[in-house]
Amino acid sequence: MPRNGSGTMSVSNTFSAATEIKSSPMNANFTDIASEITGSLPRDGQAAMTGQLKSANGTEGAPGITWGSDLDTGIYRPSAGTQAVVSEGVTVATFASTGLTLEEALPIGSGGTGAVLTDPGADRVLFWDDSAGAGAWLTVGTGLEISTTTLALSHLGIQSLADPNADRIMMWDDSAGGAQWLGLSGLTITDTTLAVDAATTSAAGIVETATKAEMQAETSGKYPDAAILKNHPGIAKFWAKVTVTAGTPAVSDSYNVTSVTDVDTGDLTLTIANDFADADWCCHVSVNRNISSSNVPLHIYSQAAGTVSVRLRSGADGNPAVDPSAWFISGFGALA
């Protein structure tokens, strides 16, 4: 006959010694046994349970559900409505209708250190410290307070700030011991972005440095730094004062000039350090005259991107060349 409600199976037909055993009752016993074996849970997992899987309550040291090779690890029932997870005979978590209770500290990690957070003994906020690669308790500092499950600002004055009816930034005025709205001068808030306004003739702000091309084109709204200013078309790209002593010229003072070459009497070549873009630039030459003639022909007889050659004669063209006491030479145009 089948098992009773407690799982006990009874023998359907019994036999006495020295009596005939007939096939019909014997077959009935075998049929009953086969039926009960079919209704049992196979160890190799061929079939699933058709009813509840009922386990012994077990204990912390010998849980009711455990593993064949690890008998003190598993699940047991410490009391009604409660189940506990055990590892190596130690309860690590308990589940009940009231929720989950962790018996040990909770390790938190995401590929990091897996630091263990223990009871901080005070109201704290849990946060992820990415530099340490671990969770940590965030201390509630001055100006903050935790009330039940609410984190709030505790300084006086913050809650009393009225709607400013304009985009504003909240700041803490420590001298006044309260919060206030910070006005925006030279700043603009767009959605959640704070940006500095562009400078104008009447207000400070952001200025954009001009490029070389923008400097040469005198582009509006672009401003040069000291290094780019030389590219403005109205500024001399080089200049030199060349003094002549006993027929030998020498650079007395200059800008963007490499050297001067004494070609002949009254004749010299100036080499420019940072060349022009081409030979199409404007050269200005004057001299400090130390000769008696009022007619002093002055010639620029050769001009390239990086050099200029000048010549001075006494009197009409064709007269002998003469040296002045000083040359003054400058150039305007686009640098390379």
Steps between C-alpha positions, in 0.01 A plus 500: 500500500621861448685700766285667764507877573820455703677324216476152656437211258317184613526150349184414307517117536682302769584128506548246782768234518419159346206643307447523129601829337276571209595712199211743523579652844875481430456690173285753681788562746749540214265739318463707817880511548555604138242775534663637816849488350368694198359758735837543678752774410779355283851592615626556147243774431299314236175636640388805700296515817124515445438633850684703762860404584491471879829515687596455864531824699868441559728710720770759451765230514299245296262687267195315363603573140872451450764358266642150494858626529433804724257399774517821708409731210142542379154609620319422826179606680579657838132581578155526345492728195878540501778347295872563528800463272801333663862492385744271683263474797453879532173680420566782251143606413148443630182538293160565657175677410650817649790496255867405470735510797873487427686338786843602365630828347403554138793510253442748218715494188481523123835375387654708778629417846173359632541701819278387787262757649445449870249678722626863511328562833341820369273630226693473175442500121635214289694607189744350252857632534630450146858601584513224761292259293274423797186602685534725804290684754467871420528712813220751544693825538414846623183638347338161439284279716324165465150475644355146471546440126546863390828684434447874543692828513510617858644852466259778577407716204509243222137399522391865517638599158211621288468455124740761350296509177822470298780252440716504809762288682462420869803583716576482869595841640712397796534853634120528513453140615237434237436419138417748229451522125813596308436752224636435151718776362679406183358147529213325325312184602356293215303199625753355748815654349677804644706695246703822502370774270712640220688820578367833372633855502316558828514161675763240579460149365650230281720610210610274218863515394548585135683267265770625265254509210240684712765751607600564139133537401423724800209270593250665734459363853839324505780617724876447463745388758854637499630229267232544231484883497791523253272359226275806488542672159554842658797394712862496381623146454863601544705811564866580547730789579837434336789728595811536280838546661815532287310351206372195692124467562372338821150443636452741789146390585240292317195272497477180294838558335771236475797694364632778278751445219737774381486461120700814418523866589146633532367154424367239745266199524274438799393139578157455662455226764132409448451545126210658319260277307650625173695797358186711470541705817558868574850613600570841655861634505646825630848612600671733740690712247860598565579630149484856367284439191129569534422254223545152645368221274388203708419170327343167596665298230414146613211368709408137582286328763791485744744774393515862379798681344532880502749750348584866569679740262628854541323738266346398171462142396832368379703691758722304738328298772535628855434363847255686723558510873188283549240308300135467610321212329156342565253276317122446488312203353389146566741264678550146379 
